[in-house]
Amino acid sequence: MTNRKKPRFSSDPQAAREAERYERPLPSREFILQILADRGMPLTHEELCDAFGLADPQDQESFTFRLRAMERDGQIIRNRRGSYAPVDKLDLVRGRIVGHPDGFGFLVPDDGGEDLFMAPKQMRSLLHGDRAVVREVGRDRRGRKEGAIVEILERANKRLVGRFLLEHGIGFVMPSNKRIHLDIAIPPGEQGNAQDGQIVVVEIVEQPSWRSQPIGRVAEVLGDHLAPGMEIDVAIRSYDLPTEWPEAVQHAVKDIHPEVRQQDWHGREDIRHLPLVTIDGEDAKDFDDAVYCEPHGKGWRLLVAIADVSHYVQPGAPLDEEASKRGNSVYFPGRVVPMLPEVLSNGLCSLNPRVDRLCMVCEMFVTTSGTVRKFRFFDAVMHSHARLTYNEVHEMVIAQKAPVRRRYSEVVPHVEELFALYKAFRKQREKRGTIDFETIETKILFGEDRKIKAIVAAERLESHRLIEECMVAANVCAAEFLLSNELPSLYRVHSGPNAQKLADLRDFLGELGLSLGGRDDPEPRHYAQLLDAIRDRVDANLIQTVLLRSLSQAVYCPENTGHFGLAYEAYTHFTSPIRRYPDLLIHRGIRHILSGEPRARYPYRVTEMATYGESCSLTERRADEASRDATEWLKCEYMMDKVGEEFDGIVSGVTAFGLFVELSGVYIEGLVHVTSLNNDYYHFDAPKHRLYGERTRTVYRLFDKVRVRVTRVSLDDKKIDLELASAPAGKKQEGAGKKHKAAGDKQEKRDGPRRKKRGRRR
């Protein structure tokens, strides 16, 4: 028998973990990185095996797979000599590619550092969403860090949806996702039954390279370009949204009893006698939350009851794995892709009226000043006494309409108490300095054959705000409860403006004779004070928009850094477990604390929560983008027969390449390209959000009123092109004609430039 060297893993900091996971443990990733760092030079596979005493062929083969996984995840890289080195030691940056329709892109680093600009030449072998390692090669003429591709770690696109086109007998697919900047070549015989102009799903069989474009085959024909509902089918496939339930989930659903069983009541409080009600929109089908309020002492007792999804969806079960994968429900105009099967989302978990339901309750005792003085969480069985809509609550409490009050006479007194509590919450919100942006949301009304009949502004009532305040209060209590018990969790964090955005904001405000308090570290109250001060100004919408754009996007994170916009030191999402996976995780954390079980038995660690946070933030953005794409498609379809017509509009965005104009009354946005602004050369001033004419001194800025004509509508690009219909409506600006360097187009990254004209390679 051969005398083999015993693996030397005693100094591995993760040896216990590896031994627990694997029958034949290997050196952990952390230990591999440590050895590479200690040696101070790249090591070959053979040298690494020798360093760890891996002589057994089976161990060496397994070790090869581990190294490949570390390569794929961007932890190490293999050089041309076949040696491995940590990415950090080679001054390389790993991250995800964000593509642009014009052929360039950006690498967004995994460590949160500054994005690297990827020139069109570098993007020839990359597609949007790919993960890569790049080397910083300097800065471009705009001062942006520039990267060069070193290694492609992971390909994000296996299938794409787009429009199949034939030109001179050559087939290709033009992707619907405009961040995919390359067309997919379709070789002869690989188009299947696809006809010219149809929408198809293409399977990529060869990824792009330095020398060739991506090659694919048509895997599915979705239908004709303008077929009803096509916009949602395209969005679902473009963003790879899961719509089919795996077989394991279907089996699990069959075993679910359609009604709450007596055995499920164990350990729960019976609150069925309390007249809890749900308050939602007219078209809502899944009801996450119910509320009840009564006077208590000099304040109120508020109950926010939330659907107990965690009772039915257990960690690691097929239902849980699928919910985690989906991350959230996705809402399209007239259709929902749910996070949970409908038997749960619209049935057993939904707090439907006049049926018993399991719930988790946040009971709060609120003072007359609107502060929660104490709270508790408990499991319960409830019985919704009414399914109310926002309009009905408005008619009941604000308009005092007798028919509605008679219909819901049982719950009217409690709804009125809710409204009194809401007013106290609002006063506390103002005192706290919460940032309260007023935005217009739109709703698409469909006619026959799913054609848009109209686009209208969705009215925002006090009843909407009432429910929001109750949900915010419960979310804050959940965050405080988890923090005080020091349990790994997910928080909803929102950061204030970074230094660059703050500097740009102050420059803009200075031009208007305004200032933002707080110096280098403004607080939410400073934003709120400024918003209050400019509320009656004619340019209030402009200022509000600039303030909003100075803030970052909220994300899920296990590290609590507070919520800037809501002015809370701790905030989380607890109130929507039917449609958001983070809320389900929060319920599990609260239940674990209530059970009194030791923390060691809690199934999640901080590292796992970090992974969930990244995943849930990603699926949230994916859902927003998919919904926005479908809506933009519908709006373009609505405008197709309006080419040549004129509309009044308001400038809703200013970029180096033109003006985005929102058409008044129809809530649709189009682009006046800078080349259509005649009789002058126009320059972009990013900090001041304006275009100014070099000779005429004409200035176009956010929220200027203009008259425009529709010149072109493209469903493929989801673009509406406009031109000014009359003499320039911009304002003359003293000194604007002087030559000075235009500020860099900071909106070119990611969302701003997606509407630019597409420069396509085939």
C-alpha positions in Angstrom: 0.0 0.0 0.0 1.4 3.4 -1.0 2.4 5.6 1.9 0.5 8.9 1.2 1.1 12.2 2.8 -1.7 13.1 5.2 -3.5 16.5 4.3 -2.3 19.3 6.5 -5.4 21.3 7.3 -5.0 21.9 11.0 -4.2 25.6 10.5 -7.2 26.1 8.2 -9.5 28.6 10.0 -12.5 26.9 8.5 -11.4 23.3 9.0 -14.4 22.5 11.3 -16.8 23.8 8.7 -15.3 21.8 5.9 -15.2 18.7 7.9 -18.9 19.1 8.7 -19.8 19.6 5.1 -17.7 17.0 3.3 -16.7 13.4 3.8 -13.3 14.2 2.4 -12.7 17.8 3.4 -10.6 20.1 1.2 -8.8 23.3 2.1 -11.3 26.1 2.4 -11.5 29.0 0.0 -10.2 31.2 2.8 -7.3 29.0 3.5 -6.4 28.8 -0.3 -6.4 32.6 -0.5 -4.3 32.8 2.7 -1.6 30.5 1.3 -1.5 32.3 -2.0 -1.1 35.6 -0.1 1.6 34.2 2.2 3.7 32.8 -0.6 3.6 36.2 -2.4 3.5 34.7 -5.9 1.2 32.8 -8.2 1.2 29.0 -7.7 0.4 26.2 -10.1 -2.1 23.4 -9.4 0.7 21.1 -8.6 2.4 23.5 -6.2 -0.9 24.1 -4.4 -1.5 20.4 -4.0 2.0 20.0 -2.6 1.4 22.9 -0.2 -1.7 21.3 1.2 -0.4 17.7 1.0 -3.0 16.6 -1.5 -1.5 13.4 -3.0 -4.6 11.3 -3.5 -5.8 11.6 -7.2 -9.4 11.9 -5.9 -8.5 14.8 -3.6 -6.6 16.5 -6.5 -9.6 16.2 -8.8 -11.9 17.6 -6.2 -9.4 20.4 -5.5 -9.5 21.2 -9.3 -13.2 21.8 -9.1 -12.8 24.0 -6.1 -10.2 26.2 -7.9 -12.5 26.4 -10.9 -15.4 27.6 -8.7 -13.1 30.2 -7.2 -12.2 31.3 -10.7 -15.9 31.5 -11.6 -16.6 33.6 -8.5 -13.7 36.0 -9.3 -11.7 35.2 -6.2 -8.7 33.9 -8.1 -7.4 34.0 -11.6 -5.2 31.7 -13.7 -2.5 33.4 -15.7 -1.0 32.2 -19.0 1.5 30.0 -17.2 -1.4 28.1 -15.6 -0.6 29.6 -12.1 -3.3 30.8 -9.7 -3.2 34.2 -7.9 -5.7 36.2 -5.9 -7.5 38.8 -8.0 -6.8 41.5 -5.4 -3.0 40.9 -5.6 -3.0 41.5 -9.3 -4.8 44.9 -9.0 -7.7 43.5 -10.9 -11.4 44.3 -10.4 -14.2 41.8 -10.6 -17.8 42.7 -11.1 -20.9 42.7 -13.3 -21.2 44.3 -16.7 -23.9 46.9 -17.3 -24.4 47.2 -21.1 -25.5 50.3 -23.1 -27.4 50.3 -26.4 -24.6 52.3 -28.1 -22.1 49.5 -27.6 -20.1 50.6 -24.6 -20.7 49.5 -21.0 -19.6 49.7 -17.3 -18.2 47.2 -14.9 -19.9 47.5 -11.5 -17.4 46.2 -9.0 -18.5 43.6 -6.4 -16.8 45.5 -3.7 -18.9 48.6 -4.3 -16.0 50.7 -5.7 -16.1 53.2 -8.6 -17.6 51.8 -11.9 -15.1 51.2 -14.7 -16.0 52.4 -18.2 -15.8 49.6 -20.8 -15.2 51.0 -24.3 -17.0 49.4 -27.3 -13.8 47.5 -28.2 -13.8 45.8 -24.8 -17.6 45.1 -25.0 -17.2 43.1 -28.3 -16.9 39.8 -26.3 -19.3 40.8 -23.5 -23.0 41.1 -23.0 -25.1 42.9 -20.3 -25.1 40.9 -17.1 -21.9 39.0 -17.7 -19.5 38.8 -14.8 -15.9 39.6 -15.5 -12.4 40.5 -14.2 -10.9 43.6 -15.7 -7.7 45.6 -15.3 -7.8 49.3 -14.8 -6.0 50.9 -17.7 -6.3 54.6 -16.9 -9.0 57.2 -17.3 -10.9 58.3 -20.4 -11.3 61.9 -21.7 -14.2 62.4 -19.3 -12.1 61.4 -16.3 -13.8 58.0 -15.8 -11.9 55.0 -14.8 -11.5 52.7 -17.8 -11.1 48.9 -17.8 -9.8 46.3 -20.1 -11.1 42.7 -20.1 -8.9 40.1 -18.4 -11.2 37.2 -17.9 -14.9 36.4 -18.3 -16.1 34.7 -15.2 -19.7 33.9 -15.9 -22.1 34.3 -18.9 -25.5 35.7 -17.9 -27.4 35.1 -21.1 -28.3 31.6 -22.2 -31.6 32.6 -23.8 -32.8 36.0 -25.0 -36.1 37.3 -26.4 -36.2 39.5 -29.5 -37.5 40.2 -33.0 -36.4 37.8 -35.7 -35.5 39.6 -38.9 -34.3 38.5 -42.3 -32.1 40.8 -44.5 -30.9 39.5 -47.8 -31.6 35.9 -46.7 -29.5 36.4 -43.5 -31.3 35.9 -40.2 -30.6 37.6 -36.9 -32.5 38.4 -33.7 -32.6 41.9 -32.4 -32.8 41.6 -28.6 -35.7 43.3 -26.8 -33.5 44.2 -23.9 -31.7 47.3 -25.3 -28.7 46.8 -22.9 -27.9 43.7 -25.1 -26.0 45.7 -27.7 -25.2 42.9 -30.1 -27.7 41.1 -32.5 -27.7 37.3 -32.4 -26.8 35.7 -35.7 -29.1 32.8 -36.7 -27.3 30.3 -39.1 -29.3 28.8 -42.0 -31.6 26.0 -40.8 -31.7 27.3 -37.2 -34.7 29.7 -37.5 -37.3 26.9 -36.9 -40.8 28.2 -37.8 -40.0 31.8 -37.2 -41.2 34.3 -39.8 -39.7 37.7 -40.6 -40.8 40.2 -37.9 -42.0 37.7 -35.3 -41.0 37.8 -31.6 -38.9 34.7 -30.7 -36.9 33.2 -27.9 -33.3 32.5 -29.1 -30.9 30.1 -27.4 -27.3 31.3 -27.6 -25.1 28.5 -28.7 -21.9 30.5 -29.1 -21.2 33.6 -26.9 -19.6 36.7 -28.5 -15.8 36.9 -28.9 -13.3 39.4 -30.2 -13.8 38.2 -33.7 -17.5 37.1 -33.9 -20.9 38.1 -32.8 -23.1 35.8 -30.7 -24.7 32.9 -32.6 -27.9 31.2 -31.7 -30.9 29.2 -32.7 -34.6 30.0 -32.4 -36.0 27.9 -29.5 -39.6 29.3 -29.4 -41.8 31.5 -31.5 -43.9 33.8 -29.2 -46.0 35.3 -32.0 -46.5 38.4 -34.1 -45.1 41.7 -33.2 -48.3 43.5 -32.1 -50.2 40.5 -30.7 -52.2 41.4 -27.5 -50.3 40.7 -24.4 -47.0 40.3 -26.3 -45.4 43.1 -24.2 -45.6 41.0 -21.0 -44.4 37.8 -22.7 -41.4 39.7 -24.0 -40.6 41.3 -20.6 -41.0 38.0 -18.8 -38.5 36.2 -21.1 -36.2 39.2 -21.4 -35.7 39.3 -17.7 -35.9 35.6 -17.2 -38.8 35.8 -14.8 -39.9 32.3 -13.5 -43.5 31.7 -14.4 -43.8 27.9 -14.3 -44.0 26.1 -11.0 -41.6 23.2 -10.6 -43.0 19.8 -10.2 -42.0 19.7 -6.5 -43.9 22.9 -5.8 -47.0 21.5 -7.6 -46.9 18.4 -5.4 -46.4 20.5 -2.3 -49.4 22.7 -3.2 -51.7 19.6 -3.6 -51.1 18.7 0.0 -52.2 22.1 1.3 -55.6 22.1 3.0 -57.8 24.9 1.5 -59.0 26.1 4.9 -57.4 26.9 8.3 -57.5 23.7 10.4 -58.1 23.5 14.1 -54.7 22.0 14.7 -53.1 25.1 13.2 -54.5 27.2 16.1 -52.0 25.8 18.6 -50.2 28.5 20.6 -52.2 31.3 18.9 -54.4 34.0 20.3 -57.9 34.1 19.0 -58.7 37.7 17.8 -61.5 36.8 15.4 -63.9 38.9 17.5 -62.0 42.1 16.6 -63.3 43.9 13.5 -60.1 43.9 11.5 -60.4 45.1 8.0 -58.2 45.1 4.8 -57.9 48.3 2.8 -56.5 47.9 -0.7 -57.0 48.9 -4.3 -60.1 47.8 -6.3 -58.2 45.3 -8.4 -56.2 43.7 -5.5 -56.5 39.9 -5.1 -53.9 39.1 -2.4 -54.4 40.7 1.0 -51.2 40.8 3.1 -52.4 43.1 5.9 -55.4 43.9 8.0 -55.7 46.7 10.6 -57.8 47.5 13.7 -57.7 50.6 16.0 -59.4 51.5 19.2 -58.9 54.2 21.9 -56.6 53.2 24.7 -55.9 55.6 27.6 -54.9 58.9 26.1 -53.9 57.3 22.8 -54.7 54.3 20.7 -54.2 50.5 20.5 -53.3 49.6 16.9 -53.2 46.0 15.6 -51.5 45.3 12.2 -52.2 41.7 11.3 -50.0 40.2 8.6 -50.7 37.0 6.6 -48.7 34.2 8.2 -46.9 32.9 5.2 -44.1 31.4 7.3 -46.5 28.9 8.8 -47.0 27.3 5.4 -43.6 28.0 3.7 -40.9 26.2 5.7 -37.1 26.9 5.2 -35.6 24.7 2.5 -38.9 23.3 1.3 -39.6 23.4 -2.5 -42.1 26.3 -1.9 -39.4 28.2 -0.1 -36.7 27.6 -2.7 -39.0 28.8 -5.5 -40.1 31.9 -3.5 -36.4 32.7 -2.8 -35.6 32.4 -6.5 -38.4 34.7 -7.5 -37.7 37.2 -4.7 -41.0 39.0 -5.2 -44.2 39.2 -7.1 -43.9 41.1 -10.4 -46.8 43.5 -11.3 -47.5 44.2 -14.9 -50.5 46.2 -16.3 -53.4 43.8 -15.9 -51.3 40.8 -14.9 -49.2 39.5 -11.9 -46.4 37.0 -11.8 -46.8 35.8 -8.2 -44.0 34.8 -5.7 -46.2 32.1 -4.3 -48.8 29.8 -6.0 -52.3 31.3 -6.1 -53.6 28.6 -3.7 -51.5 30.5 -1.1 -51.2 34.1 -2.5 -54.9 34.5 -3.3 -56.3 31.7 -1.0 -55.0 30.3 2.2 -52.6 33.1 3.1 -54.6 36.0 1.8 -56.7 37.8 4.5 -59.9 37.4 2.5 -63.1 38.7 4.1 -65.3 36.5 6.4 -62.9 33.6 6.7 -60.5 32.5 9.4 -56.8 33.1 8.7 -53.5 32.6 10.5 -51.6 35.8 11.0 -48.7 37.4 12.8 -49.7 40.5 14.7 -47.8 43.7 15.7 -49.7 45.2 18.5 -48.7 48.9 19.1 -49.7 51.3 21.8 -49.5 54.8 20.4 -49.5 58.2 22.1 -51.6 61.2 21.0 -48.3 62.7 19.6 -48.0 59.7 17.2 -45.1 57.8 18.9 -45.2 54.1 19.6 -44.5 53.8 23.4 -44.6 50.0 23.4 -45.3 47.0 21.1 -45.4 43.3 21.0 -45.6 40.5 18.4 -47.8 37.4 18.6 -49.3 34.6 16.5 -53.0 34.7 16.1 -56.1 33.6 14.3 -58.1 36.4 12.8 -61.3 36.9 10.8 -61.5 39.9 8.4 -64.8 41.7 8.9 -64.6 43.7 5.7 -62.6 44.1 2.5 -62.5 47.8 2.0 -61.0 49.8 -0.9 -59.2 53.1 -0.7 -62.1 54.9 -2.4 -64.6 53.4 0.1 -62.5 54.5 3.1 -62.3 58.0 1.6 -66.0 58.1 1.0 -66.7 56.8 4.5 -64.4 59.0 6.5 -63.5 62.1 4.4 -66.6 62.5 2.2 -69.0 61.1 4.9 -71.2 59.5 2.3 -74.2 57.9 4.0 -74.6 54.8 1.7 -71.0 53.6 2.4 -71.3 54.3 6.1 -74.5 52.3 6.3 -73.0 49.4 4.3 -70.0 49.1 6.7 -71.7 50.4 9.9 -70.0 47.7 11.9 -66.5 48.9 11.2 -67.0 52.7 10.7 -66.1 53.7 14.3 -62.9 51.7 14.1 -61.9 53.2 10.7 -62.6 56.7 12.1 -60.2 55.9 15.0 -57.7 54.7 12.4 -58.0 58.1 10.6 -57.5 60.0 13.9 -54.4 57.9 14.6 -53.1 58.5 11.1 -53.3 62.3 11.6 -51.1 61.8 14.8 -48.7 59.7 12.8 -48.5 62.4 10.1 -47.6 65.1 12.7 -44.9 62.9 14.1 -43.6 62.2 10.5 -43.3 66.0 9.9 -41.6 66.5 13.3 -39.2 63.7 12.6 -38.3 65.3 9.3 -39.3 62.6 6.9 -38.7 63.4 3.2 -42.1 63.5 1.5 -41.8 63.6 -2.3 -45.0 64.1 -4.2 -45.0 62.0 -7.4 -47.6 61.2 -10.0 -48.3 57.5 -10.6 -50.2 56.4 -13.7 -52.6 53.7 -14.5 -53.3 52.1 -17.9 -56.9 51.5 -18.9 -57.5 48.8 -21.5 -60.3 48.4 -24.0 -61.1 45.5 -26.3 -58.3 43.2 -27.4 -56.1 44.6 -24.7 -55.5 47.9 -26.5 -54.9 51.0 -24.4 -58.0 53.1 -24.0 -56.3 55.8 -21.8 -53.5 56.5 -19.5 -54.7 58.3 -16.4 -53.1 59.7 -13.2 -53.8 57.4 -10.2 -55.4 59.5 -7.5 -53.5 59.4 -4.2 -56.0 59.6 -1.3 -55.6 60.1 2.4 -56.7 56.5 2.8 -53.5 55.4 0.9 -51.4 57.4 3.3 -53.4 56.0 6.3 -52.4 52.4 5.4 -48.8 53.4 4.6 -48.3 55.0 8.0 -49.7 51.9 9.8 -47.4 49.6 7.8 -44.3 51.9 8.4 -45.0 51.8 12.1 -45.1 48.0 12.1 -42.0 47.8 10.0 -40.1 50.0 12.4 -41.2 47.8 15.4 -40.0 44.7 13.6 -36.6 46.3 13.0 -36.3 47.3 16.6 -37.4 43.9 17.8 -34.8 42.1 15.7 -32.0 44.6 16.6 -32.7 44.3 20.3 -32.5 40.5 20.1 -29.3 40.6 18.0 -30.6 38.1 15.5 -29.2 38.1 11.9 -31.7 39.8 9.7 -32.4 41.9 6.6 -32.9 45.6 7.0 -34.2 48.0 4.4 -31.4 50.6 4.2 -31.3 53.9 2.4 -28.3 56.1 2.2 -28.1 59.8 2.0 -26.3 61.6 -0.9 -22.7 60.9 -1.6 -20.1 63.7 -1.8 -20.3 64.2 -5.6 -24.1 64.2 -5.7 -24.2 66.6 -2.8 -21.8 69.0 -4.5 -23.8 68.9 -7.7 -27.0 69.5 -5.7 -25.6 72.5 -3.9 -24.3 74.0 -7.2 -27.8 73.6 -8.6 -29.5 75.1 -5.6 -27.1 78.0 -5.4 -28.1 79.1 -8.9 -31.7 79.4 -7.6 -30.7 81.3 -4.5 -31.5 78.2 -2.3 -29.4 76.2 0.1 -29.6 72.8 1.8 -28.7 72.7 5.5 -26.4 70.2 7.1 -23.2 71.2 5.4 -21.3 68.0 4.4 -23.7 65.7 6.2 -27.3 66.8 5.6 -30.1 65.0 7.5 -33.5 64.1 6.2 -35.0 67.1 8.1 -32.9 69.4 6.0 -34.4 67.9 2.8 -37.9 68.2 4.4 -37.3 71.8 5.3 -36.2 72.7 1.8 -39.2 70.9 0.3 -41.5 72.8 2.5 -39.9 76.1 1.7 -40.2 75.7 -2.1 -43.7 74.1 -2.2 -45.4 77.3 -3.6 -42.7 78.1 -6.2 -43.4 77.7 -9.9 -40.2 75.5 -10.2 -41.1 73.3 -7.2 -41.3 70.2 -9.3 -37.9 70.9 -10.8 -36.3 71.3 -7.4 -38.0 68.2 -6.0 -36.9 66.1 -8.9 -33.2 67.2 -8.4 -33.5 66.5 -4.7 -34.9 63.0 -5.4 -32.1 62.2 -7.9 -29.4 63.1 -5.3 -30.4 60.1 -3.2 -29.4 56.5 -3.7 -31.7 53.5 -4.1 -32.9 51.6 -1.1 -31.6 48.0 -0.8 -31.8 45.0 1.6 -28.7 44.4 3.8 -27.9 42.5 7.0 -26.0 45.6 8.3 -28.4 48.2 9.6 -27.3 51.7 8.5 -30.7 53.3 8.8 -33.3 54.6 6.4 -32.5 58.2 5.3 -35.7 58.9 3.4 -38.0 57.8 6.3 -35.6 59.3 8.9 -35.5 56.1 11.0 -32.4 54.6 12.6 -33.7 51.1 11.8 -36.2 49.9 9.3 -37.2 46.6 7.6 -40.0 45.0 5.6 -42.4 42.9 7.6 -45.9 43.7 6.1 -45.9 41.9 2.7 -44.7 38.3 3.0 -47.1 37.1 0.2 -45.3 39.2 -2.4 -41.8 39.9 -0.9 -39.3 37.3 0.2 -37.4 39.6 2.7 -40.7 40.0 4.7 -40.9 36.2 4.9 -37.4 36.1 6.4 -38.3 38.7 8.9 -41.4 36.7 10.0 -39.1 33.7 10.6 -36.7 35.7 12.7 -39.5 37.1 14.8 -41.1 33.7 15.3 -37.7 32.2 16.3 -37.4 34.9 19.0 -41.0 34.3 20.2 -40.4 30.5 20.4 -37.6 31.0 23.0 -35.4 28.6 21.1 -31.6 29.1 21.4 -30.0 31.2 18.8 -27.8 28.3 17.7 -30.9 26.7 16.2 -31.7 29.7 14.0 -31.2 28.5 10.4 -29.6 31.8 9.1 -26.2 33.4 9.6 -25.1 36.9 8.7 -23.3 35.7 5.6 -26.5 33.9 4.4 -28.5 37.1 5.1 -26.0 39.1 3.0 -26.5 36.7 0.1 -30.3 37.0 0.5 -30.0 40.8 0.6 -28.1 40.9 -2.6 -30.5 38.5 -4.3 -33.6 40.2 -3.1 -32.3 43.7 -4.1 -31.5 42.2 -7.5 -34.9 40.6 -8.1 -36.6 43.8 -6.9 -34.7 45.8 -9.6 -35.4 43.1 -12.1 -39.1 43.3 -11.4 -39.1 47.1 -11.7 -37.2 47.0 -15.0 -39.4 44.3 -16.5 -42.6 46.1 -15.5 -41.2 49.4 -16.9 -40.3 47.7 -20.2 -43.8 46.3 -20.6 -45.3 49.7 -19.8 -43.0 51.5 -22.2 -44.0 49.0 -25.0 -47.7 49.7 -24.3 -47.2 53.4 -24.4 -45.3 53.2 -27.7 -48.1 51.1 -29.1 -50.6 53.7 -27.9 -48.7 56.4 -29.7 -48.2 54.6 -33.0 -51.2 56.2 -34.7 -50.4 59.7 -33.4 -47.3 60.4 -35.5 -47.6 64.0 -36.8 -49.9 65.1 -34.0 -48.9 68.0 -31.6 -48.9 68.0 -27.8 -48.1 70.3 -25.0 -45.5 68.9 -22.7 -43.0 69.5 -19.9 -39.3 68.8 -20.0 -38.9 65.8 -17.7 -35.2 65.1 -18.3 -32.2 66.8 -19.8 -29.1 65.0 -21.1 -26.2 65.7 -23.5 -28.2 64.2 -26.3 -31.5 66.0 -25.9 -34.6 66.7 -23.9 -37.1 64.2 -22.6 -40.6 65.6 -22.7 -43.6 64.3 -20.9 -46.7 64.9 -23.0 -49.4 66.6 -21.0 -52.6 64.7 -20.3 -51.2 61.3 -21.6 -48.3 60.8 -19.2 -46.0 59.5 -22.0 -42.4 60.5 -22.5 -40.5 61.1 -25.7 -37.1 62.5 -26.8 -36.3 65.8 -28.6 -32.9 64.9 -29.9 -30.3 67.7 -29.6 -29.7 67.6 -33.3 -33.3 68.7 -33.9 -32.7 71.9 -31.9 -32.0 74.2 -34.8 -30.1 77.5 -35.3 -27.5 76.9 -32.5 -25.0 74.6 -30.9 -26.3 73.4 -27.6 -24.2 72.3 -24.6 -25.1 70.2 -21.6 -24.7 71.6 -18.1 -25.2 68.5 -15.8 -25.2 70.1 -12.4 -27.8 72.7 -13.5 -29.9 70.2 -15.5 -30.0 72.3 -18.6 -29.1 72.6 -22.3 -27.9 76.1 -23.3 -27.4 77.6 -26.7 -23.9 78.9 -27.5 -25.1 81.8 -29.7 -28.8 82.4 -28.9 -28.4 82.0 -25.2 -31.6 79.9 -25.2 -31.8 77.6 -22.2 -33.9 74.4 -21.8 -34.2 73.0 -18.3 -36.2 70.6 -16.3 -40.0 71.4 -16.2 -39.9 74.0 -19.0 -43.2 74.0 -21.0 -42.8 73.1 -24.7 -45.0 72.3 -27.7 -43.8 69.2 -29.5 -44.7 67.1 -32.5 -44.5 63.3 -32.7 -42.2 62.3 -35.5 -41.5 58.6 -35.0 -42.5 55.7 -32.8 -40.4 52.5 -32.6 -41.7 49.5 -30.7 -38.4 47.7 -31.2 -36.5 50.4 -29.4 -39.4 51.5 -27.1 -38.7 55.0 -28.2 -40.9 58.0 -29.1 -39.1 60.7 -31.1 -40.3 64.3 -30.9 -39.4 67.7 -32.3 -40.3 71.2 -31.2 -43.5 72.2 -33.0 -43.0 75.9 -32.7 -40.4 78.5 -32.0 -38.0 77.6 -29.2 -39.8 77.9 -25.8 -36.6 77.9 -23.8 -35.7 81.0 -21.7 -32.9 83.4 -22.5 -30.1 83.1 -19.9 -27.7 86.0 -19.4 -24.2 84.9 -20.2 -25.3 81.5 -21.4 -23.6 82.1 -24.7 -20.2 82.3 -23.3 -18.1 79.3 -24.0 -17.2 77.2 -21.1 -16.6 73.5 -20.6 -19.9 71.5 -20.3 -20.1 69.3 -17.2 -19.7 65.6 -17.8 -22.8 63.6 -18.5 -23.1 61.8 -15.2 -26.5 60.4 -16.3 -24.9 58.4 -19.1 -24.4 55.5 -16.8 -27.1 52.8 -16.5 -30.6 54.3 -16.6 -30.2 57.7 -18.3 -28.7 56.6 -21.6 -30.9 53.6 -22.3 -33.0 55.8 -24.6 -30.2 56.9 -26.9 -30.2 55.9 -30.5 -28.9 52.4 -30.8 -25.6 51.9 -32.6 -25.8 48.2 -33.6 -23.2 45.7 -34.7 -24.0 42.6 -36.5 
